[in-house]
Amino acid sequence: MRADRLMALLLLLQRREHVTAAEVARELEVSERTARRDLDALGTAGVPVYSVQGRGGGWRLVGGARTDLTGLTAPEVRALFLVAGPASAATPAVRSALRKLVRALPEPFRDQAEAASSSVVVDPRGWGSTHVEHRAPRHLDAVQDAVVRGVQVRLGYVDAAGAASTRTVHPLGVVAQGASWYLVGDTAAGRRTFRVDRVSTVEPTDDPVQRPADFDLATAWRAIADDVDRRRTPLAVRALCTPDGLDVLRIGFGGRLDVGRAVADGRVEVVVRGRDARTVAGELAGLVGWVEVVDPPEVREHLAATGAALVARYR
């Protein structure tokens, strides 16, 4: 029995005095035979549900037990269903499950939940960029399943250089970064991050994941992302920026910009990170009205050469 149908069926029984197999089938978009099987499965699992025969019959919870969705408030329900919209970043399975659960919500919450599910659009494109359809990696479901069940996997993987390997991984979490999905896991060689679209095979084992007691996926990913940023932009450029140029720098460099203190002439100390001296000089060349590079000398030399070339061509 699928988890989303189980939850929807429980909430449906809690919200109504009784339901028929035909009503369950219509609400959950399954056949009546499947609806009866699901209702029987609830009873077998220990849920206090029983059937009433004859006219006006159906299925009921013992004692007429009812709930307001296990105590969720209206704002919490709206927040939950914000991820169910057709243009959200949630996976299709999550959106499908939540749309079905809408039907089992208490009446006062249902309209707001349905409105929330269609109130947000997520557009991953920047202005002027071409739309690219991003598909979920082939092994994403298998990787997520291993994380949820807490089992080790034998992972086939092809790295950026094209080298193939197989290793045993303790999957700890899955992260979506931009258009890519990453698996964070522990291995015999330490903690590693794997791009899911480079995974070639996933073989679950019967061995449980050895999960560190203090592990937090969000914290671990921030550390990983910071390390990647540092390795991609190893050069630190010290500069002075006028106060009115700080917003321009923030737009251009984002997380690669660190803002320091103001100096005697009113300008502000900043540090910009980049790949190499030539690249950073090219990024800063158009900001000469706001920014003066202090160090390293190589960046100043590239800027001077660029300025001389511009003067020679356009004077």
Secondary structure, DSSP 4 states (H G I P E B T S, - for coil): --HHHHHHHHHHHHHSS-B-HHHHHHHHT--HHHHHHHHHHHHHTT--EEEE-STT-EEEEGGG---SSTT--HHHHHHHHGGGSTTSSS-HHHHHHHHHHHTTS-HHHHHHHHHHTTS-----PPTTPPP-PPPPPTTHHHHHHHHHHTEEEEEEEE-TTS-EEEEEEEEEEEEEETTEEEEEEEETTEEEEEEGGGEEEEEEEEEEP---TT--HHHHHHHHHHHHHHHH--EEEEEEE-GGGHHHHHHHHGGGEEEEEE-TTS-EEEEEEES-HHHHHHHHGGGTTTEEEEE-HHHHHHHHHHHHHHHHHH-
